Amino acid sequence: MTAARAALLFVLSGWLVLFAGPGIASAHAALDVTDPAQGAVLPTAPARVSLKFSETVQVATDGVRIFGPDGSQVDDGRATHFGPADTVGVALRDGNRQGTYTVSWRVISADSHPVAGAFTFSIGHASAGGAAPATPQGSTTVSVLYAIARGLAFAAFAVLVGSVTFVLAFLPSAQGSRAMRLVMFSGWAGSVAGALGCLILQGPYGFGLGAGHMFDADLVEQVLASTLGIALQARLLVLFIAGIYLTLLCTAPMNPLYRRVFGVTGAVLAIGLAATWSASDHAAVGLQPEIALPADVAHLVAMGVWLGGLTALLVALFRRSAGESELTRAARRFSPVAAACVLVLVATGSYQAWRQLGSWGAWLSTGYGRLLLIKVVLVACLLAAAAFSRRWVRRRPMALRRSVFAEAALGLVVLSVTALLVEAEPGRTATAAQPQRREVSYDTGGPGGSGQVDVELAPAAGGPNTVTLSIVDKSGKPRDVPEFHAKLTLPARGIGPLEIPLRQTGPGGYVATAVQIPAAGSWQLALTVRTSDLDETTVATTVDVR
C-alpha cells in the first residue's frame, strides 16, 4: 500500500468514527427558556420578559422588544442582563390590553455572532392571529462590509504567513526582491485593515444597526470589552510587533544564524496571530474547547503556509525573483511541505467538521454543512489540480507558472468560502435551535368533539425540553376540555410511556418545562382528549429528538 493510499484510508476511517455518534451542541447561542413561555396565556401582565440562552450573550438596549396586540411597542426600551450573563430581558411598560404579545430579540453569542428570533405570549386570551413577529434583521450594507473585512483579514493572514515562510525556508535570495517585500507588507497591511474593519463593524453587525453607527463610541467601547474585541486588540498588538519584524527581515543579512532566529520568531508570531482568530470564533465555544483551540490554530497556520506560500511562489515566478533553476528547486522543496500542510488541514478540518455538524444529515440540512461541503469539493479540486500539474511540470518545466497560478486562484476561492464559514451558524446549533412543531387533529365522536392540538417540542434534543400544547376548535379558537393527557414513548428502545406533567396556562393552553427526554430517536407523542363524560379519543404523532 502506498503512502497516499494509507493516508486516504486513515482519513476515511477517521471521518466514519467522528460521525458515528452524536454530541452536544456547540457555538452560537440557542434560546433555552423564556418567561413567559412560548404560547403561554397569562391572567395578568408580567412585570418583565426574560430570555435564558445556552451561553453568555451580549444585548443592546433595544435588543429585546415587546409588541402589543395592536403592533405598538410596549417595553421600556432598556433591555439588559437579568442576573447571569446568559439571561437577558426587558420590562413591560404597558400590559393593560388583552391579547397576544410578540417578543422579538437579537443578541450576540459568545463566539461574536448575532442570533435573533421571536416568540409570543398572551394576556387574558389569544388574539386572532396575534401580532406579527418583528425579528430584527440588521443592515445588508453592514453585513456585506463585515464579510469583506473578514475575507480580507483571512486572505492577508495567509499571504503574510506564507510569504515569510517561503522566503525564509525556500527562497532566501528573494529577501531583497522588491516584489516579495511588497507581498509580505501587503499581507501585513491587509491584516491590520481587516482587524480595524472588524473592530468598527462588529457593533452595528452584531446589534443589527446601520452603517451610520460604525463610529459610535458606545458601540466600539462595548466591542472592545467583548471576547472578540480583546482578541482584535491582541491581534493589532501582534501585528505591530510583526511590522517591526518584517522591517528587520527585509534589511538583515540572511546568514544561517539569522534565518534560524527569524524562523523561530516568525513561527511564534504566526501562532499568536492564529490564536487571536481561534479564541474569538467557533473553536472557543462549546464542545471540547481544550482540543478545538489548538486544532484550529494548527488549521489556520497550515492554511497560511500552504496558500500563502503558493502566492509567494507565484509572485517569484512571474517577477523572476531568482534564476530559473533556483525557482524550480524552491518549488520542489515547497511541494512536500505543502503536502504536509494538506494532511494537517484534513486532520484538523475533519475534527472541526464533526464538532460543528455532529451528524451526516447536517451536511445537507444546514447552511453551514452545505458551505463546508462546497469547501471540501474545492479543496479536492485544488489537490487534483496540484497533482496533475506536478506531473505536467516534470515534462514541461516552463509550465510551472501556469500551474501555480491555477492553484493560487483555486486557493483564493477556498479562502472566500472559509470566510463565509466563519460567519455561518454551526450545524449542531442550527439543528438544536429548531423546535419540533406538529398539528394533530382529533375527533372524540360526540357533538362538537373535533378540533386540533398544536404541539411544540423545544429544543427537541436529549435532555430537558419544553412541551407546549394548544387545543383549538374547528374555527381555530382556544378550547377548554374536561381532561387532557400527553405521553411519550420510544418504541425502538422500549422506553415509555412517560407521562408529561402538563400545567394549564390558559384556555386550551398547556405547558410542561424541564421534561427530561433520555435518548435521541423517533418518539411517539400520544395525546388523550376527553370532551365530555362519554366522548374521548387518543391521537398520536411522531417527534424527532436529536
FITORRO-921150 format. One record per residue (C-alpha): residue number from 1; chain; x, y, z. Coordinates in nm, 2 decimals, padded with zeros to 4 digits, m for minus. Example, Ala and Ser with C-alpha at 12.3 -4.5 7.8 and 13.67 -1.06 7.14 Angstrom:
2
- num_chaine_c1_c2_c3
- 1_A_01.23_m00.45_00.78;
- 2_A_01.37_m00.11_00.71;
This chain:
546
- num_chaine_c1_c2_c3
- 1_A_00.00_00.00_00.00;
- 2_A_00.14_00.34_m00.10;
- 3_A_00.17_00.62_00.15;
- 4_A_m00.10_00.82_m00.04;
- 5_A_m00.35_00.53_m00.02;
- 6_A_m00.27_00.48_00.35;
- 7_A_m00.33_00.84_00.42;
- 8_A_m00.66_00.83_00.23;
- 9_A_m00.77_00.52_00.43;
- 10_A_m00.68_00.69_00.76;
- 11_A_m00.88_01.00_00.67;
- 12_A_m01.19_00.80_00.56;
- 13_A_m01.18_00.58_00.87;
- 14_A_m01.14_00.88_01.09;
- 15_A_m01.45_01.05_00.93;
- 16_A_m01.66_00.74_00.99;
- 17_A_m01.56_00.73_01.36;
- 18_A_m01.61_01.10_01.40;
- 19_A_m01.96_01.10_01.26;
- 20_A_m02.07_00.77_01.41;
- 21_A_m02.23_00.92_01.72;
- 22_A_m02.39_01.24_01.83;
- 23_A_m02.25_01.50_02.06;
- 24_A_m02.37_01.81_02.23;
- 25_A_m02.44_02.14_02.05;
- 26_A_m02.17_02.40_02.02;
- 27_A_m02.13_02.76_01.92;
- 28_A_m02.40_03.02_01.85;
- 29_A_m02.63_03.08_02.15;
- 30_A_m02.96_02.89_02.14;
- 31_A_m03.27_03.02_02.33;
- 32_A_m03.34_02.77_02.61;
- 33_A_m03.61_02.92_02.82;
- 34_A_m03.84_03.22_02.81;
- 35_A_m04.05_03.37_03.08;
- 36_A_m04.34_03.38_02.99;
- 37_A_m04.32_03.06_02.79;
- 38_A_m04.39_03.05_02.42;
- 39_A_m04.76_03.04_02.36;
- 40_A_m04.85_03.09_02.73;
- 41_A_m05.18_03.26_02.82;
- 42_A_m05.15_03.46_03.14;
- 43_A_m05.43_03.61_03.36;
- 44_A_m05.23_03.93_03.42;
- 45_A_m04.94_04.11_03.26;
- 46_A_m04.59_04.01_03.38;
- 47_A_m04.36_04.29_03.51;
- 48_A_m04.09_04.18_03.26;
- 49_A_m04.00_03.93_02.99;
- 50_A_m03.67_03.73_03.02;
- 51_A_m03.49_03.50_02.79;
- 52_A_m03.22_03.24_02.90;
- 53_A_m02.97_03.13_02.64;
- 54_A_m02.73_02.83_02.62;
- 55_A_m02.43_03.05_02.67;
- 56_A_m02.32_03.40_02.76;
- 57_A_m02.47_03.67_02.53;
- 58_A_m02.44_04.05_02.48;
- 59_A_m02.76_04.26_02.43;
- 60_A_m02.81_04.61_02.31;
- 61_A_m03.06_04.84_02.49;
- 62_A_m03.31_04.78_02.21;
- 63_A_m03.21_04.41_02.17;
- 64_A_m03.54_04.28_02.32;
- 65_A_m03.86_04.44_02.21;
- 66_A_m04.22_04.37_02.31;
- 67_A_m04.52_04.45_02.07;
- 68_A_m04.87_04.46_02.19;
- 69_A_m05.18_04.32_02.03;
- 70_A_m05.22_04.63_01.81;
- 71_A_m04.85_04.62_01.70;
- 72_A_m04.73_04.91_01.92;
- 73_A_m04.41_04.87_02.12;
- 74_A_m04.49_04.83_02.49;
- 75_A_m04.15_04.77_02.66;
- 76_A_m03.94_05.03_02.84;
- 77_A_m03.66_05.03_02.57;
- 78_A_m03.39_04.93_02.82;
- 79_A_m03.30_04.56_02.76;
- 80_A_m03.04_04.43_03.00;
- 81_A_m02.90_04.13_03.17;
- 82_A_m03.11_03.98_03.45;
- 83_A_m02.87_03.81_03.69;
- 84_A_m02.64_03.56_03.50;
- 85_A_m02.47_03.67_03.17;
- 86_A_m02.68_03.41_02.98;
- 87_A_m03.01_03.58_03.07;
- 88_A_m03.15_03.90_02.92;
- 89_A_m03.48_04.07_02.92;
- 90_A_m03.68_04.39_02.93;
- 91_A_m03.95_04.54_03.15;
- 92_A_m04.31_04.55_03.02;
- 93_A_m04.43_04.92_03.02;
- 94_A_m04.79_04.87_02.91;
- 95_A_m04.96_04.54_02.95;
- 96_A_m05.32_04.65_03.01;
- 97_A_m05.46_04.53_02.68;
- 98_A_m05.57_04.17_02.65;
- 99_A_m05.45_03.96_02.35;
- 100_A_m05.13_03.83_02.20;
- 101_A_m04.79_04.00_02.26;
- 102_A_m04.49_03.94_02.04;
- 103_A_m04.13_03.95_02.17;
- 104_A_m03.85_04.00_01.92;
- 105_A_m03.49_03.97_02.02;
- 106_A_m03.14_04.00_01.89;
- 107_A_m02.82_03.91_02.09;
- 108_A_m02.46_03.84_02.02;
- 109_A_m02.33_03.49_02.10;
- 110_A_m02.01_03.43_02.30;
- 111_A_m01.84_03.34_01.96;
- 112_A_m01.92_03.70_01.84;
- 113_A_m02.20_03.61_01.60;
- 114_A_m02.55_03.76_01.62;
- 115_A_m02.86_03.54_01.66;
- 116_A_m03.22_03.66_01.65;
- 117_A_m03.58_03.53_01.69;
- 118_A_m03.93_03.60_01.82;
- 119_A_m04.19_03.43_02.03;
- 120_A_m04.54_03.51_02.15;
- 121_A_m04.75_03.50_02.47;
- 122_A_m05.10_03.62_02.55;
- 123_A_m05.27_03.81_02.83;
- 124_A_m05.63_03.71_02.91;
- 125_A_m05.68_03.54_02.58;
- 126_A_m05.51_03.49_02.25;
- 127_A_m05.57_03.74_01.97;
- 128_A_m05.69_03.62_01.63;
- 129_A_m05.36_03.56_01.47;
- 130_A_m05.17_03.76_01.72;
- 131_A_m04.92_04.04_01.65;
- 132_A_m04.68_03.98_01.36;
- 133_A_m04.33_03.88_01.46;
- 134_A_m04.08_04.16_01.41;
- 135_A_m03.74_03.99_01.44;
- 136_A_m03.46_04.25_01.38;
- 137_A_m03.26_04.15_01.07;
- 138_A_m02.98_04.40_01.06;
- 139_A_m02.83_04.61_00.78;
- 140_A_m02.74_04.44_00.45;
- 141_A_m02.48_04.70_00.38;
- 142_A_m02.31_04.63_00.72;
- 143_A_m02.33_04.26_00.67;
- 144_A_m02.16_04.29_00.33;
- 145_A_m01.89_04.52_00.46;
- 146_A_m01.83_04.29_00.76;
- 147_A_m01.79_03.99_00.53;
- 148_A_m01.55_04.18_00.31;
- 149_A_m01.34_04.28_00.62;
- 150_A_m01.33_03.92_00.74;
- 151_A_m01.24_03.79_00.40;
- 152_A_m00.97_04.05_00.36;
- 153_A_m00.83_03.95_00.70;
- 154_A_m00.83_03.58_00.62;
- 155_A_m00.65_03.63_00.28;
- 156_A_m00.40_03.88_00.43;
- 157_A_m00.32_03.64_00.71;
- 158_A_m00.24_03.36_00.46;
- 159_A_m00.03_03.59_00.24;
- 160_A_00.17_03.72_00.54;
- 161_A_00.24_03.38_00.70;
- 162_A_00.30_03.20_00.37;
- 163_A_00.53_03.47_00.21;
- 164_A_00.75_03.50_00.51;
- 165_A_00.78_03.12_00.54;
- 166_A_00.86_03.09_00.17;
- 167_A_01.14_03.35_00.19;
- 168_A_01.29_03.20_00.50;
- 169_A_01.26_02.83_00.41;
- 170_A_01.27_02.80_00.03;
- 171_A_01.40_03.11_m00.14;
- 172_A_01.62_03.32_00.08;
- 173_A_01.76_03.51_m00.22;
- 174_A_01.41_03.67_m00.26;
- 175_A_01.46_03.86_00.06;
- 176_A_01.59_04.16_m00.13;
- 177_A_01.33_04.13_m00.41;
- 178_A_01.11_04.44_m00.42;
- 179_A_00.81_04.23_m00.54;
- 180_A_00.85_03.98_m00.25;
- 181_A_00.88_04.27_00.00;
- 182_A_00.56_04.41_m00.14;
- 183_A_00.38_04.08_m00.10;
- 184_A_00.49_04.05_00.27;
- 185_A_00.40_04.40_00.36;
- 186_A_00.07_04.37_00.17;
- 187_A_m00.02_04.08_00.39;
- 188_A_00.07_04.28_00.69;
- 189_A_m00.13_04.59_00.58;
- 190_A_m00.43_04.38_00.48;
- 191_A_m00.43_04.21_00.83;
- 192_A_m00.42_04.55_01.00;
- 193_A_m00.70_04.69_00.78;
- 194_A_m00.91_04.37_00.83;
- 195_A_m00.87_04.39_01.21;
- 196_A_m00.97_04.76_01.22;
- 197_A_m01.26_04.70_00.99;
- 198_A_m01.39_04.42_01.21;
- 199_A_m01.35_04.64_01.52;
- 200_A_m01.57_04.92_01.39;
- 201_A_m01.82_04.70_01.21;
- 202_A_m01.88_04.44_01.48;
- 203_A_m02.11_04.67_01.69;
- 204_A_m02.35_04.75_01.40;
- 205_A_m02.33_04.40_01.26;
- 206_A_m02.40_04.23_01.60;
- 207_A_m02.67_04.46_01.72;
- 208_A_m02.85_04.49_01.38;
- 209_A_m02.78_04.86_01.32;
- 210_A_m02.70_05.06_01.01;
- 211_A_m02.36_05.17_00.87;
- 212_A_m02.41_05.51_01.03;
- 213_A_m02.33_05.36_01.37;
- 214_A_m01.98_05.23_01.26;
- 215_A_m01.80_05.50_01.46;
- 216_A_m02.04_05.51_01.75;
- 217_A_m01.82_05.54_02.06;
- 218_A_m02.05_05.35_02.29;
- 219_A_m02.07_05.06_02.04;
- 220_A_m01.69_05.05_01.99;
- 221_A_m01.65_05.05_02.37;
- 222_A_m01.88_04.75_02.40;
- 223_A_m01.70_04.57_02.13;
- 224_A_m01.36_04.64_02.30;
- 225_A_m01.49_04.48_02.62;
- 226_A_m01.61_04.17_02.45;
- 227_A_m01.42_03.85_02.37;
- 228_A_m01.39_03.95_02.01;
- 229_A_m01.27_04.30_02.10;
- 230_A_m01.00_04.17_02.33;
- 231_A_m00.89_03.93_02.05;
- 232_A_m00.88_04.21_01.80;
- 233_A_m00.67_04.43_02.03;
- 234_A_m00.43_04.14_02.08;
- 235_A_m00.41_04.09_01.70;
- 236_A_m00.33_04.45_01.64;
- 237_A_m00.05_04.43_01.91;
- 238_A_00.09_04.12_01.74;
- 239_A_00.07_04.29_01.41;
- 240_A_00.26_04.59_01.55;
- 241_A_00.54_04.36_01.65;
- 242_A_00.51_04.18_01.31;
- 243_A_00.57_04.52_01.14;
- 244_A_00.90_04.56_01.32;
- 245_A_00.98_04.20_01.24;
- 246_A_00.92_04.25_00.87;
- 247_A_01.13_04.57_00.86;
- 248_A_01.42_04.38_01.02;
- 249_A_01.37_04.08_00.79;
- 250_A_01.40_04.29_00.48;
- 251_A_01.72_04.46_00.59;
- 252_A_01.91_04.20_00.79;
- 253_A_02.19_03.98_00.64;
- 254_A_02.04_03.64_00.57;
- 255_A_02.31_03.40_00.71;
- 256_A_02.21_03.07_00.87;
- 257_A_02.20_03.21_01.23;
- 258_A_01.97_03.50_01.13;
- 259_A_01.75_03.26_00.94;
- 260_A_01.70_03.04_01.24;
- 261_A_01.63_03.34_01.47;
- 262_A_01.38_03.49_01.22;
- 263_A_01.23_03.15_01.16;
- 264_A_01.16_03.08_01.53;
- 265_A_01.03_03.44_01.59;
- 266_A_00.81_03.42_01.28;
- 267_A_00.66_03.09_01.39;
- 268_A_00.57_03.24_01.73;
- 269_A_00.41_03.54_01.57;
- 270_A_00.21_03.32_01.32;
- 271_A_00.08_03.11_01.61;
- 272_A_m00.01_03.42_01.80;
- 273_A_m00.20_03.57_01.51;
- 274_A_m00.38_03.25_01.45;
- 275_A_m00.47_03.22_01.82;
- 276_A_m00.65_03.56_01.80;
- 277_A_m00.88_03.41_01.54;
- 278_A_m00.94_03.09_01.72;
- 279_A_m01.01_03.25_02.06;
- 280_A_m01.30_03.46_01.93;
- 281_A_m01.47_03.22_01.69;
- 282_A_m01.64_02.88_01.69;
- 283_A_m01.34_02.69_01.84;
- 284_A_m01.36_02.87_02.17;
- 285_A_m01.72_02.79_02.25;
- 286_A_m01.90_02.46_02.30;
- 287_A_m01.77_02.11_02.27;
- 288_A_m01.41_02.03_02.37;
- 289_A_m01.25_02.38_02.35;
- 290_A_m00.93_02.24_02.50;
- 291_A_m00.88_02.04_02.18;
- 292_A_m01.06_02.26_01.94;
- 293_A_m00.85_02.57_02.01;
- 294_A_m00.50_02.42_01.93;
- 295_A_m00.66_02.22_01.64;
- 296_A_m00.80_02.55_01.49;
- 297_A_m00.46_02.73_01.54;
- 298_A_m00.29_02.44_01.36;
- 299_A_m00.55_02.46_01.08;
- 300_A_m00.50_02.83_01.03;
- 301_A_m00.12_02.82_01.03;
- 302_A_m00.12_02.52_00.79;
- 303_A_m00.36_02.71_00.56;
- 304_A_m00.14_03.02_00.57;
- 305_A_00.18_02.83_00.49;
- 306_A_00.02_02.64_00.20;
- 307_A_m00.19_02.90_00.03;
- 308_A_00.03_03.20_00.12;
- 309_A_00.33_03.00_00.01;
- 310_A_00.16_02.94_m00.33;
- 311_A_00.11_03.31_m00.36;
- 312_A_00.47_03.39_m00.29;
- 313_A_00.59_03.12_m00.53;
- 314_A_00.36_03.27_m00.80;
- 315_A_00.50_03.62_m00.75;
- 316_A_00.86_03.49_m00.75;
- 317_A_00.79_03.30_m01.08;
- 318_A_00.63_03.59_m01.26;
- 319_A_00.87_03.86_m01.13;
- 320_A_01.17_03.64_m01.17;
- 321_A_01.29_03.70_m00.82;
- 322_A_01.57_03.44_m00.87;
- 323_A_01.72_03.23_m01.15;
- 324_A_01.50_02.97_m01.33;
- 325_A_01.68_02.68_m01.18;
- 326_A_01.67_02.83_m00.83;
- 327_A_01.30_02.89_m00.86;
- 328_A_01.24_02.53_m00.98;
- 329_A_01.44_02.40_m00.68;
- 330_A_01.24_02.62_m00.45;
- 331_A_00.91_02.49_m00.59;
- 332_A_01.03_02.13_m00.54;
- 333_A_01.13_02.19_m00.18;
- 334_A_00.80_02.36_m00.12;
- 335_A_00.60_02.07_m00.25;
- 336_A_00.64_01.82_00.04;
- 337_A_00.58_02.10_00.29;
- 338_A_00.26_02.19_00.11;
- 339_A_00.16_01.82_00.12;
- 340_A_00.23_01.81_00.50;
- 341_A_00.01_02.12_00.54;
- 342_A_m00.27_01.95_00.35;
- 343_A_m00.25_01.65_00.59;
- 344_A_m00.28_01.89_00.89;
- 345_A_m00.57_02.06_00.72;
- 346_A_m00.75_01.74_00.65;
- 347_A_m00.70_01.61_01.01;
- 348_A_m00.80_01.93_01.19;
- 349_A_m01.07_02.01_00.94;
- 350_A_m01.23_01.66_00.98;
- 351_A_m01.23_01.71_01.36;
- 352_A_m01.39_02.06_01.33;
- 353_A_m01.65_01.93_01.08;
- 354_A_m01.76_01.66_01.33;
- 355_A_m01.76_01.92_01.61;
- 356_A_m01.97_02.17_01.42;
- 357_A_m02.20_01.93_01.24;
- 358_A_m02.24_01.63_01.46;
- 359_A_m02.42_01.41_01.20;
- 360_A_m02.41_01.32_00.83;
- 361_A_m02.76_01.46_00.78;
- 362_A_m02.64_01.81_00.88;
- 363_A_m02.42_01.83_00.57;
- 364_A_m02.72_01.90_00.35;
- 365_A_m02.98_02.02_00.61;
- 366_A_m02.79_02.32_00.73;
- 367_A_m02.63_02.62_00.57;
- 368_A_m02.30_02.55_00.75;
- 369_A_m02.30_02.19_00.62;
- 370_A_m02.36_02.30_00.26;
- 371_A_m02.08_02.56_00.28;
- 372_A_m01.85_02.31_00.43;
- 373_A_m01.94_02.06_00.15;
- 374_A_m01.85_02.32_m00.11;
- 375_A_m01.52_02.39_00.06;
- 376_A_m01.44_02.01_00.07;
- 377_A_m01.51_01.99_m00.31;
- 378_A_m01.30_02.29_m00.38;
- 379_A_m01.01_02.16_m00.18;
- 380_A_m01.04_01.83_m00.36;
- 381_A_m01.03_02.01_m00.69;
- 382_A_m00.73_02.20_m00.57;
- 383_A_m00.54_01.89_m00.47;
- 384_A_m00.63_01.72_m00.80;
- 385_A_m00.51_02.02_m00.99;
- 386_A_m00.18_02.02_m00.79;
- 387_A_m00.12_01.65_m00.86;
- 388_A_m00.19_01.69_m01.23;
- 389_A_00.02_02.00_m01.26;
- 390_A_00.32_01.84_m01.08;
- 391_A_00.32_01.56_m01.34;
- 392_A_00.28_01.81_m01.62;
- 393_A_00.56_02.03_m01.50;
- 394_A_00.80_01.74_m01.48;
- 395_A_00.76_01.70_m01.86;
- 396_A_00.73_02.08_m01.93;
- 397_A_00.92_02.28_m01.67;
- 398_A_00.82_02.61_m01.84;
- 399_A_00.46_02.54_m01.75;
- 400_A_00.53_02.59_m01.38;
- 401_A_00.39_02.95_m01.38;
- 402_A_00.05_02.85_m01.52;
- 403_A_00.03_02.55_m01.28;
- 404_A_00.10_02.76_m00.97;
- 405_A_m00.14_03.04_m01.09;
- 406_A_m00.43_02.79_m01.13;
- 407_A_m00.36_02.65_m00.78;
- 408_A_m00.34_03.00_m00.62;
- 409_A_m00.67_03.10_m00.79;
- 410_A_m00.85_02.80_m00.65;
- 411_A_m00.69_02.87_m00.31;
- 412_A_m00.84_03.22_m00.32;
- 413_A_m01.19_03.07_m00.38;
- 414_A_m01.13_02.83_m00.08;
- 415_A_m01.04_03.13_00.14;
- 416_A_m01.36_03.31_00.04;
- 417_A_m01.57_03.01_00.13;
- 418_A_m01.38_02.98_00.46;
- 419_A_m01.46_03.34_00.55;
- 420_A_m01.83_03.26_00.49;
- 421_A_m01.80_02.95_00.71;
- 422_A_m01.67_03.16_01.00;
- 423_A_m01.99_03.37_00.98;
- 424_A_m02.23_03.07_00.94;
- 425_A_m02.42_02.92_01.22;
- 426_A_m02.27_02.57_01.31;
- 427_A_m02.48_02.28_01.21;
- 428_A_m02.52_02.14_01.56;
- 429_A_m02.67_02.47_01.68;
- 430_A_m02.88_02.52_01.38;
- 431_A_m03.05_02.18_01.42;
- 432_A_m03.07_02.21_01.80;
- 433_A_m03.23_02.55_01.77;
- 434_A_m03.52_02.42_01.56;
- 435_A_m03.81_02.31_01.77;
- 436_A_m04.04_02.03_01.65;
- 437_A_m04.39_02.15_01.56;
- 438_A_m04.68_01.93_01.48;
- 439_A_m05.06_01.98_01.42;
- 440_A_m05.27_01.68_01.53;
- 441_A_m05.64_01.65_01.45;
- 442_A_m05.87_01.48_01.69;
- 443_A_m06.24_01.37_01.69;
- 444_A_m06.40_01.22_02.00;
- 445_A_m06.71_01.13_01.81;
- 446_A_m06.95_01.34_02.02;
- 447_A_m07.12_01.68_01.93;
- 448_A_m06.85_01.94_01.87;
- 449_A_m06.59_01.68_01.96;
- 450_A_m06.34_01.76_01.68;
- 451_A_m06.06_02.00_01.67;
- 452_A_m05.68_02.03_01.66;
- 453_A_m05.39_02.01_01.90;
- 454_A_m05.09_02.23_01.82;
- 455_A_m04.76_02.08_01.95;
- 456_A_m04.42_02.23_02.00;
- 457_A_m04.12_02.05_02.15;
- 458_A_m03.81_02.26_02.21;
- 459_A_m03.52_02.22_02.16;
- 460_A_m03.61_01.86_02.06;
- 461_A_m03.28_01.73_02.19;
- 462_A_m03.18_01.48_02.45;
- 463_A_m03.21_01.63_02.80;
- 464_A_m03.45_01.89_02.93;
- 465_A_m03.72_02.01_02.69;
- 466_A_m04.02_02.23_02.70;
- 467_A_m04.35_02.09_02.56;
- 468_A_m04.62_02.35_02.46;
- 469_A_m04.97_02.23_02.37;
- 470_A_m05.27_02.43_02.25;
- 471_A_m05.61_02.28_02.19;
- 472_A_m05.83_02.47_01.94;
- 473_A_m06.17_02.40_01.79;
- 474_A_m06.27_02.39_01.42;
- 475_A_m06.27_02.77_01.40;
- 476_A_m05.92_02.79_01.55;
- 477_A_m06.03_02.94_01.88;
- 478_A_m05.88_02.81_02.21;
- 479_A_m06.09_02.54_02.37;
- 480_A_m06.11_02.40_02.72;
- 481_A_m06.17_02.03_02.76;
- 482_A_m06.25_01.84_03.08;
- 483_A_m05.94_01.62_03.05;
- 484_A_m05.62_01.62_02.86;
- 485_A_m05.31_01.40_02.89;
- 486_A_m04.98_01.36_02.70;
- 487_A_m04.73_01.07_02.70;
- 488_A_m04.40_01.00_02.52;
- 489_A_m04.28_00.66_02.40;
- 490_A_m03.97_00.55_02.22;
- 491_A_m04.06_00.21_02.06;
- 492_A_m03.72_00.14_01.92;
- 493_A_m03.56_00.14_02.26;
- 494_A_m03.86_00.02_02.46;
- 495_A_m03.87_00.34_02.67;
- 496_A_m04.20_00.47_02.80;
- 497_A_m04.47_00.56_02.81;
- 498_A_m04.35_00.87_03.00;
- 499_A_m04.63_01.09_03.14;
- 500_A_m04.58_01.46_03.06;
- 501_A_m04.67_01.67_03.37;
- 502_A_m04.88_01.94_03.20;
- 503_A_m04.97_02.27_03.36;
- 504_A_m05.26_02.47_03.22;
- 505_A_m05.16_02.83_03.12;
- 506_A_m05.50_02.94_02.99;
- 507_A_m05.80_02.84_02.78;
- 508_A_m05.68_02.53_02.59;
- 509_A_m05.31_02.61_02.66;
- 510_A_m05.08_02.37_02.84;
- 511_A_m04.70_02.37_02.90;
- 512_A_m04.45_02.13_03.06;
- 513_A_m04.10_02.26_03.13;
- 514_A_m03.78_02.06_03.21;
- 515_A_m03.93_01.74_03.05;
- 516_A_m03.64_01.50_03.05;
- 517_A_m03.60_01.31_02.73;
- 518_A_m03.34_01.04_02.79;
- 519_A_m03.24_00.94_02.44;
- 520_A_m03.24_01.06_02.08;
- 521_A_m03.47_00.89_01.83;
- 522_A_m03.82_00.90_01.68;
- 523_A_m04.06_00.94_01.98;
- 524_A_m04.43_00.88_01.97;
- 525_A_m04.64_01.15_02.14;
- 526_A_m04.98_01.02_02.24;
- 527_A_m05.25_01.28_02.32;
- 528_A_m05.56_01.18_02.51;
- 529_A_m05.85_01.43_02.47;
- 530_A_m06.19_01.40_02.66;
- 531_A_m06.46_01.64_02.55;
- 532_A_m06.75_01.50_02.77;
- 533_A_m06.82_01.23_03.02;
- 534_A_m06.85_00.97_02.73;
- 535_A_m06.65_01.12_02.44;
- 536_A_m06.28_01.05_02.45;
- 537_A_m06.00_00.97_02.20;
- 538_A_m05.63_00.92_02.18;
- 539_A_m05.43_01.05_01.88;
- 540_A_m05.06_01.03_01.82;
- 541_A_m04.78_01.20_01.63;
- 542_A_m04.41_01.15_01.59;
- 543_A_m04.14_01.39_01.71;
- 544_A_m03.77_01.35_01.62;
- 545_A_m03.53_01.41_01.91;
- 546_A_m03.17_01.47_01.83;
